[in-house]
Amino acid sequence: MRILVLLGETPSSVAARRYAFHLARDMNAEVTGLAGVDLSFIEAPMAGGLGTTAYKVRLEEQLKKQAEDARRRLHEAFAAECEAQGLPPGWLSFDGDPMDALHIAAETRDLIVTGHDTAFHGDMREPLPENLGKLLSTMPRPVIVCGDEPPAGRDVLIAYDGSLPAMRAVHMFALLGIARDRRIHVTSVDPDQELAARRTSGAASLLRGYGYQVNPIPIPTSAHVSDVLKIQVADHGIGTLVMGAYGHGGWRKFLFGSTTGTLAEEPPCALFLYH
């Protein structure tokens, strides 16, 4: 397996690196770090009148320097961390649009790991970067999104609603084999108890066919799915939550207001997402 981890300096970015390193050791996988300077953000047009052009030039220079300094620090830190983990320090860098760089890097990788607020803007911080929405809605590889803290548990929870995105996510997760030695819980949240049970049974049957040990948990309730999943994560000591990524109306519609978006803003554990 080849893992691409997006490098940043936020707590969630650090947690993403730790997750990638743990996975690399478990799977004997290769890890490559990606850092760069997001010129599409830094050179974005700015509205204004007289004097705006000179101010914009100064601001761009400042932002580029911040981003370049951050990239240098990340390269040094990532190389040291790889050495400490006994892993070869794979490294990729870019100047330009992060999505272009990500799509090129994804062609030869199996999995992407990122923090929920990892960006390439130097010292600028965003609660939920635009790049994350685009990443989740357009990337042809599964993405693991980490919260501010490394996952406390090792169990896996699969949230399954019988939709095509959920089917794809479960199948991809099973094929990658990243949880062979972990306990897997499959849950379906629906007011109809029979439907929830049928869905969990179907997903569990697929996973057992790949040799996984599965615990089905149908949950008949009309409560918000994200709230139910957060409770399940806490109750079962979940380290990774597997979900389908939803939406076909552009990345904004895809991410904001959806169950995926709600959980990605403040991940209760690592989120395995596949579109």
HELIX and SHEET records of a PDB file:
HELIX    1   1 PRO A   11  MET A   27  1                                  17    
HELIX    2   2 LEU A   39  ILE A   42  1                                   4    
HELIX    3   3 THR A   52  GLN A   85  1                                  34    
HELIX    4   4 PRO A   98  ALA A  106  1                                   9    
HELIX    5   5 GLU A  130  THR A  138  1                                   9    
HELIX    6   6 LEU A  164  LEU A  176  1                                  13    
HELIX    7   7 GLN A  193  GLY A  209  1                                  17    
HELIX    8   8 VAL A  225  HIS A  236  1                                  12    
HELIX    9   9 TRP A  251  LEU A  255  1                                   5    
HELIX   10  10 THR A  259  GLU A  265  1                                   7    
SHEET    1   A10 GLY A  90  GLY A  96  0                                        
SHEET    2   A10 GLU A  30  ASP A  38  1                                        
SHEET    3   A10 ARG A   2  LEU A   6  1                                        
SHEET    4   A10 LEU A 111  GLY A 115  1                                        
SHEET    5   A10 VAL A 143  CYS A 146  1                                        
SHEET    6   A10 ALA A 270  TYR A 274 -1                                        
SHEET    7   A10 ILE A 238  GLY A 244  1                                        
SHEET    8   A10 ASP A 155  ALA A 159  1                                        
SHEET    9   A10 ILE A 184  ASP A 190  1                                        
SHEET   10   A10 VAL A 214  PRO A 220  1                                        
END                                                                             
